[in-house]
Amino acid sequence: MLSASLRTAIIGGRKARFSATGMLKPEVQRAMHAKLVDLVEADRFAPVMDRTYPLAELVEAHRYMETGRKRGNVVVV
């Protein structure tokens, strides 16, 4: 996966992001989850929502993400 990320960044000009918390040891996952819960309870976790699209506009949502102008999460509901 790392080599694919590097290749994408060098050749395509875009970076691929990959996260696989499911591959972490259970104790590491529990610690991460506890930290996230602490942040939410302390009102210190504020995900940035850029845009929300209905499922019928999935293609438009994908196009918007590819523009490079998004500044937060794009949600499809």
Order of alpha helices (4+ residues) and beta strands (2+ residues): alpha-alpha-beta-alpha-beta
